[in-house]
């Protein structure tokens, strides 16, 4: 894309450097495809919406499941989960491992505890997506 005034080319998506006055410009540490994959599944989005709002480092799995179920049921355009057990299975077998692979969290399956690793860039991105989806 060429800037008509200066004739210079701008990189796609802006300059990508962090500006403390505009925290939404924190570069996300994931590829574009990884970022899209993170938000592509409604249940994983709901999980990310919940995690970004947490301040405690250790989150019991049961609390996460309850919150994801409650949030999914409160979003009118989403299908309600079949059961709490189905949410538990999808989180423990799919979504938590995927987020762990990206370093977003650590899941201790024996203790049934999630350790969320706060990330300002990811949280800014998820906040933006949440605003788009939920208003």
C-alpha positions in Angstrom: 0.0 0.0 0.0 1.5 3.3 -1.0 1.0 6.5 1.0 -0.1 9.0 -1.6 1.3 12.0 0.3 4.8 10.7 0.9 5.0 8.0 -1.7 6.4 5.5 0.9 5.0 2.1 1.5 3.4 1.3 4.8 3.6 -2.2 6.2 0.3 -4.1 6.4 -1.5 -3.7 9.7 0.5 -0.6 10.7 3.9 -0.2 12.2 3.5 -2.8 14.9 5.5 -1.1 17.6 4.3 -0.6 21.1 3.0 2.8 22.1 2.3 3.1 25.9 -0.3 5.8 25.2 -2.2 3.3 23.0 -1.9 -0.1 24.6 -3.9 -1.6 21.7 -0.8 -1.3 19.6 1.2 -3.9 21.6 2.4 -6.4 19.0 0.8 -9.8 19.5 3.4 -12.6 19.9 1.6 -14.9 17.6 1.4 -15.3 13.8 -1.7 -13.9 12.1 -2.9 -17.5 11.5 -2.4 -18.4 15.2 -4.4 -15.3 16.3 -7.2 -16.2 13.9 -7.2 -19.7 15.1 -7.4 -18.5 18.8 -10.7 -16.7 18.1 -12.1 -19.1 15.4 -14.0 -21.4 17.9 -16.7 -19.9 20.0 -15.9 -21.9 23.1 -12.2 -21.0 22.9 -13.2 -17.3 22.6 -15.4 -17.6 25.6 -12.5 -19.2 27.6 -10.2 -16.4 26.5 -12.8 -13.8 27.5 -12.9 -15.3 30.9 -9.2 -15.7 31.3 -8.4 -12.1 30.4 -10.6 -10.9 33.2 -8.9 -13.0 35.9 -6.3 -11.6 38.3 -5.4 -14.7 40.2 -2.6 -16.9 38.9 -4.2 -20.3 39.7 -7.7 -21.0 38.5 -9.5 -24.2 39.5 -10.7 -26.1 36.4 -14.2 -26.4 37.9 -14.4 -22.6 38.1 -13.4 -22.2 34.5 -15.9 -24.8 33.4 -18.7 -23.1 35.4 -17.8 -19.7 34.0 -17.6 -20.9 30.4 -21.0 -22.6 30.7 -22.6 -19.5 32.3 -21.1 -17.2 29.6 -22.1 -19.4 26.8 -25.7 -19.6 28.1 -25.8 -15.8 28.4 -24.9 -15.1 24.8 -28.1 -15.3 22.8 -26.5 -16.0 19.4 -24.5 -19.0 20.7 -25.7 -22.5 21.0 -26.1 -23.5 24.7 -23.7 -26.2 25.8 -25.3 -29.7 25.9 -24.0 -30.3 29.4 -21.4 -29.1 31.9 -19.6 -32.4 31.2 -19.4 -31.7 27.4 -17.8 -28.3 28.2 -15.3 -30.0 30.5 -14.3 -32.5 27.9 -13.8 -29.9 25.1 -11.8 -27.7 27.4 -9.5 -30.4 28.8 -9.1 -32.3 25.5 -8.9 -29.5 23.0 -8.8 -25.9 24.1 -6.6 -25.9 27.2 -3.9 -28.0 25.4 -4.0 -25.7 22.4 -3.6 -22.6 24.6 -0.9 -24.4 26.6 1.0 -25.2 23.3 1.1 -21.4 22.6 2.3 -20.6 26.1 -0.9 -18.8 27.1 -1.5 -21.0 30.1 -0.3 -24.1 31.9 -2.7 -26.8 32.7 -2.0 -29.2 35.6 -4.4 -32.1 34.9 -3.7 -33.9 38.1 -4.4 -30.9 40.3 -7.1 -29.6 37.9 -5.6 -26.1 38.0 -5.0 -23.7 35.2 -2.2 -21.2 35.5 -3.0 -18.3 33.1 0.1 -16.3 31.9 -1.2 -12.7 31.5 -0.2 -11.1 28.2 -1.1 -7.5 27.5 -1.0 -8.0 23.7 -3.3 -11.0 23.7 -5.7 -9.4 26.2 -6.0 -6.3 24.1 -6.7 -8.4 21.1 -9.3 -10.5 23.0 -10.9 -7.4 24.4 -11.3 -6.0 20.9 -12.8 -9.3 19.6 -15.1 -9.4 22.6 -16.3 -5.9 21.9 -17.0 -6.8 18.2 -18.9 -10.0 19.2 -20.8 -8.9 22.2 -20.9 -5.1 21.9 
